[in-house]
């Protein structure tokens, strides 16, 4: 029997909007989506929880938010806030202030703990953690995420970035950004403990523009082992990505390679 290839097809930022929730469920029921990351600071947790209740086979994790939107703790974590009272809007702004020492470690830990506890109290069995803007790949932040994962008994943390490919050369700007993330992830994993080994995650380079051809290219590159594909069908312009995720061509390609569609909880 040939070595097994396992693939988690994960939708990012579930709960960001009603459209995101509905498209995620469609891609799960009629396509290849197996998992979703609930936005840690989503505005309508009850509504997101109700949608998840209709899809018991969909794996659920949490996308922890240190940027974009409100802080759950507000002024209790002052170094996370901007003058307008919300979280920073851009990952680059957070990273700059983090390395300048303008953001308190304690504020990061308390905010992220509150987000996980909120999901836990809502009855969600979270099987993985990731971060909005991939901030969990930053050295220092990754260790906090791992600490909280252990505290809440969550087995999976996103810690890896797809290997280099021709796409990095074809799109130099995105290639450089992906290479930077890969380097940060490597340094972070070296500082983490037992939870550093997750699936190999794909889709950073193609974020926001996945289509059938690009997904087929990624499927063709998968080696034996565990993998994750990051998808965004719920984005404002995500209709094309949704169409790709429900395409029979994608399902056929997965079947032809005997890829086992999985949730994060199936990997550990």
Residue pairs with C-beta under 8 A, 6 or more apart in sequence:
2 224
2 258
3 224
3 225
4 224
4 258
4 260
5 222
5 223
5 224
5 225
5 227
5 257
5 258
5 259
5 260
6 199
6 225
6 226
6 227
6 259
6 260
6 262
6 266
6 267
7 34
7 219
7 222
7 227
7 228
7 229
7 254
7 259
7 260
7 261
7 262
8 34
8 35
8 59
8 199
8 226
8 227
8 228
8 229
8 261
8 262
8 263
8 264
8 266
8 267
9 32
9 33
9 34
9 35
9 228
9 229
9 231
9 245
9 261
10 33
10 34
10 35
10 36
10 37
10 59
10 61
10 228
10 229
10 230
10 231
10 264
11 20
11 23
11 24
11 27
11 28
11 33
11 35
11 36
11 37
11 231
11 232
11 233
11 234
12 37
12 63
12 130
12 230
12 231
12 232
12 234
13 20
13 37
13 39
13 63
13 132
13 232
13 234
14 20
14 21
14 24
14 36
14 37
14 38
14 39
14 42
14 48
14 52
14 60
14 63
14 234
15 21
15 38
15 39
15 42
15 43
15 44
15 45
15 47
15 48
16 39
16 42
16 234
17 234
18 47
19 234
20 233
20 234
20 235
20 238
21 47
21 48
21 51
21 234
22 51
23 233
23 234
23 238
23 242
24 33
24 36
24 51
24 58
24 233
24 234
25 51
25 54
25 55
25 58
26 233
26 242
26 246
27 33
27 231
27 233
27 242
27 245
27 246
28 34
28 36
28 55
28 57
28 58
29 55
30 246
31 242
31 245
31 246
31 247
31 250
31 251
32 245
32 246
32 250
32 251
32 254
32 261
33 58
33 231
33 233
33 245
34 57
34 58
34 59
34 261
34 262
34 263
35 58
35 59
35 60
35 61
35 127
35 128
35 228
35 263
35 264
36 52
36 58
36 59
36 60
36 61
37 60
37 61
37 62
37 63
37 128
37 130
38 48
38 52
38 60
38 61
38 62
38 63
38 119
38 124
38 126
39 48
39 62
39 63
39 65
39 69
39 132
40 62
40 63
40 64
40 65
40 72
40 112
40 115
40 116
40 118
40 119
40 132
41 65
41 69
41 70
41 71
41 72
41 87
41 115
42 48
43 69
43 70
45 118
45 119
45 122
46 122
49 122
49 123
49 124
52 58
52 60
52 124
58 263
59 127
59 128
59 263
59 264
59 265
59 266
60 124
60 125
60 126
60 127
61 126
61 127
61 128
61 129
61 130
61 154
61 156
61 264
62 115
62 116
62 119
62 124
62 126
62 128
62 129
62 130
63 130
63 131
63 132
64 112
64 115
64 116
64 129
64 130
64 131
64 132
64 136
64 145
65 87
65 115
65 131
65 132
66 80
66 87
66 88
66 94
66 108
66 111
66 112
66 131
66 132
66 133
66 135
66 141
67 87
67 88
67 89
67 90
67 91
67 93
67 94
67 132
67 133
67 135
68 87
68 89
68 132
68 133
69 86
69 87
70 86
70 87
71 77
71 80
71 81
71 86
71 87
71 111
72 111
72 114
72 115
72 118
73 110
73 111
73 114
74 81
74 85
75 81
76 110
77 104
77 107
77 108
77 110
77 111
78 107
79 102
79 103
79 104
79 107
80 87
80 88
80 103
80 107
80 108
80 111
81 87
82 88
82 89
88 94
88 97
90 133
91 132
91 133
91 134
91 135
94 103
94 133
94 135
95 135
95 138
97 103
98 138
98 140
98 141
105 140
105 144
108 141
108 144
109 144
109 147
109 148
112 144
112 145
112 148
113 148
113 151
116 126
116 129
116 148
116 152
116 154
117 152
119 126
120 126
120 152
126 152
126 154
127 154
127 155
127 156
127 263
127 264
127 265
128 154
128 155
128 156
128 157
128 158
128 198
128 264
129 136
129 145
129 148
129 149
129 154
129 156
129 157
129 158
130 136
130 157
130 158
131 137
131 141
131 145
131 158
134 158
134 181
134 204
135 141
136 142
136 145
136 157
136 158
136 159
136 188
137 159
137 161
137 181
137 184
137 185
137 188
138 184
138 188
139 184
139 187
139 188
139 191
141 188
142 157
142 159
142 188
142 189
142 191
142 192
142 196
143 188
143 191
143 192
145 157
146 157
146 192
146 193
146 195
146 196
148 154
149 155
149 156
149 157
149 195
150 195
155 195
155 264
155 265
155 268
156 195
156 198
156 199
156 264
156 265
156 267
156 268
157 192
157 195
157 196
157 198
158 198
158 201
158 228
159 185
159 188
159 189
159 192
159 195
159 196
159 197
159 198
160 185
160 189
160 198
160 199
160 200
160 201
161 178
161 181
161 182
161 185
161 201
161 204
162 178
162 182
162 200
162 201
162 202
162 203
162 204
162 205
162 218
163 200
164 175
164 179
164 182
165 205
165 221
167 174
167 175
167 205
167 206
168 174
168 175
168 178
168 179
168 205
169 175
171 205
174 205
175 205
177 204
178 204
178 205
181 204
188 196
189 196
189 197
198 226
198 228
198 264
198 267
199 225
199 226
199 227
199 228
199 264
199 267
200 225
200 226
200 227
200 228
201 227
201 228
201 229
201 230
202 218
202 221
202 227
202 228
202 229
202 230
203 210
203 218
203 229
203 230
203 231
204 230
206 214
206 218
207 230
207 232
208 232
208 235
208 237
208 241
209 241
210 231
210 232
210 241
210 244
211 240
211 241
211 244
212 243
212 244
212 247
212 249
212 250
214 244
215 229
215 244
215 245
215 250
216 249
216 250
216 253
218 229
219 250
219 253
219 254
219 257
219 259
220 253
220 257
222 257
222 259
226 262
226 267
228 264
231 241
231 245
232 238
232 241
233 239
233 241
233 242
233 245
235 241
244 250
254 261
